Amino acid sequence: MMKSAGGEIQVESEVGSGTSFYLYFPLIEPQKFKEDLAIGYSDKGQKANGGDKKANPGRILIVDDDKNMLKALEKKFKKDGWKAECFDHAAAALAKLQNDLDYTDYVLTDYDMPSMNGLEFAQLVRKLNPSIHIVLMSGTEDSQFAWYQKNGFIDHFILKSNISVTVQAAGNLI
């Protein structure tokens, strides 16, 4: 997880003395963080809608073949005022986007899905509408996700550790 966030972990161990773990987190400029990871901020860093995030946070399309994760994410985003629509298959989500290219502002998709993985899905979404913000989730960490993020195939990556942590991370990221 640290590596996918741009950080690292160092371990020092000495027999009889113990073990020390050093966690290094990437430095992120506060304004850049707001611009990249949050919605509803003006160009001056002030929250839009008078600071009321629930006024109209946006539209999100969520794709995951895990129905429990899908329900939890849908509940979280709708509770926060989002217009959220969920799909348990990437092809159904693509069909929706093909019919209306401006249907959503954000896509939150799982990586490991049957018939089409999340990166393949993200590439097709980018071709349909490059302005859609794409967040990829996966239960496993892989260096390829950082490469895809760095090269603009996806905007962000979330490690799925468990439903509650993933739901919270998705809510904070978007």
C-alpha positions in Angstrom: 0.0 0.0 0.0 2.8 2.4 0.8 4.5 1.8 -2.5 1.3 2.4 -4.5 1.0 5.8 -2.7 4.5 6.8 -3.6 6.0 6.1 -0.2 8.2 3.3 1.3 8.8 1.3 4.4 12.3 0.6 5.8 13.0 -2.0 8.5 15.9 -2.1 10.8 16.3 -5.2 13.1 19.0 -6.2 15.6 18.9 -9.4 17.5 18.3 -8.7 21.2 17.5 -5.0 20.6 14.3 -5.1 18.6 13.0 -4.0 15.3 12.2 -0.5 14.0 9.8 0.3 11.1 10.2 3.6 9.3 7.3 4.8 7.2 7.9 7.4 4.5 4.9 9.2 3.1 5.1 11.3 -0.1 4.9 15.1 0.4 1.8 16.5 -1.2 1.1 20.2 -1.5 -2.2 21.0 0.2 -3.7 23.0 -2.7 -2.6 20.4 -5.2 -4.2 17.7 -3.1 -7.5 19.6 -3.0 -7.4 20.1 -6.8 -6.5 16.5 -7.6 -8.4 14.5 -5.0 -11.4 16.5 -4.0 -14.4 17.8 -5.9 -16.4 20.9 -5.1 -13.5 23.2 -4.6 -13.1 26.5 -6.5 -9.8 27.6 -8.0 -9.1 29.5 -4.8 -9.3 26.3 -2.7 -12.7 27.3 -1.1 -15.5 24.8 -1.1 -18.1 25.4 -3.7 -21.8 25.5 -2.8 -21.1 27.5 0.3 -19.1 24.7 1.8 -22.1 22.3 1.6 -20.5 19.2 0.0 -24.0 17.5 -0.1 -25.5 20.3 -2.2 -24.5 18.6 -5.5 -21.2 16.7 -5.2 -21.5 15.0 -8.6 -22.3 11.9 -10.5 -20.4 8.6 -10.1 -20.6 5.3 -11.9 -19.4 2.4 -9.7 -18.3 -1.0 -11.3 -17.5 -4.0 -9.2 -18.5 -7.7 -9.5 -18.5 -8.0 -5.7 -22.1 -7.2 -4.8 -21.4 -6.5 -1.1 -18.7 -3.9 -2.1 -21.1 -2.4 -4.7 -23.9 -2.0 -2.1 -21.6 -0.5 0.5 -20.1 2.0 -2.0 -23.5 2.9 -3.4 -24.9 3.6 0.1 -21.8 5.7 1.0 -22.0 7.9 -2.0 -25.8 8.3 -2.0 -25.6 9.2 1.7 -23.1 12.0 0.8 -25.5 13.4 -1.9 -24.0 11.8 -5.0 -26.0 10.6 -7.9 -24.5 7.1 -7.9 -25.3 4.2 -10.3 -23.8 0.8 -9.8 -23.0 -2.0 -12.3 -21.8 -5.5 -11.5 -20.4 -5.9 -15.1 -18.1 -3.5 -17.0 -20.0 -4.1 -20.3 -23.2 -2.8 -18.9 -21.5 0.3 -17.6 -19.9 0.9 -21.0 -23.2 0.5 -22.7 -24.6 3.3 -20.4 -21.7 5.5 -21.2 -21.9 4.9 -25.0 -25.5 6.1 -24.9 -24.7 9.2 -23.0 -21.0 10.3 -23.0 -21.6 12.9 -20.3 -23.5 10.6 -18.1 -21.0 10.7 -15.2 -18.2 12.8 -13.8 -16.4 9.9 -12.0 -15.9 6.2 -12.5 -14.9 4.0 -9.5 -14.0 0.5 -10.8 -12.6 -2.7 -9.5 -9.6 -4.2 -11.2 -10.3 -7.9 -11.0 -13.6 -8.5 -12.8 -14.7 -11.3 -15.2 -14.4 -10.8 -19.0 -12.7 -7.3 -18.7 -10.4 -6.0 -16.0 -10.6 -2.5 -14.6 -7.6 -1.2 -16.6 -9.2 -2.4 -19.9 -12.4 -0.8 -18.8 -10.7 2.4 -17.9 -9.0 2.6 -21.3 -12.4 2.3 -23.0 -13.9 4.9 -20.8 -11.0 7.3 -21.6 -11.7 6.8 -25.3 -15.3 7.6 -24.8 -14.8 10.6 -22.6 -11.3 11.7 -21.6 -12.6 14.1 -19.0 -14.1 11.4 -16.7 -12.1 11.0 -13.5 -11.2 7.3 -13.1 -10.4 5.6 -9.8 -9.2 2.0 -9.8 -9.6 -0.3 -6.8 -7.8 -3.7 -6.3 -7.5 -6.2 -3.6 -3.8 -6.6 -4.5 -1.0 -4.1 -4.8 0.9 -4.1 -8.1 3.5 -1.7 -9.4 1.7 -1.6 -12.8 -1.1 0.5 -11.1 1.3 3.3 -10.3 2.6 3.2 -13.9 -1.0 3.4 -15.3 -1.7 6.3 -12.9 1.5 8.2 -13.8 0.7 7.8 -17.5 -2.9 9.0 -17.3 -4.8 5.8 -17.8 -6.3 6.2 -14.4 -6.4 9.1 -12.0 -6.1 7.3 -8.7 -5.7 3.9 -7.1 -7.3 2.5 -3.9 -6.2 -0.7 -2.3 -9.2 -2.8 -1.2 -8.3 -4.1 2.2 -11.9 -4.5 3.5 -15.3 -3.0 2.7 -15.3 -0.3 5.4 -11.8 0.8 4.7 -12.3 0.9 0.9 -15.6 2.7 1.2 -14.0 5.4 3.5 -10.9 5.7 1.2 -13.1 6.1 -1.9 -15.2 8.8 -0.2 -12.1 10.7 0.9 -10.4 10.4 -2.5 -13.3 11.6 -4.6 
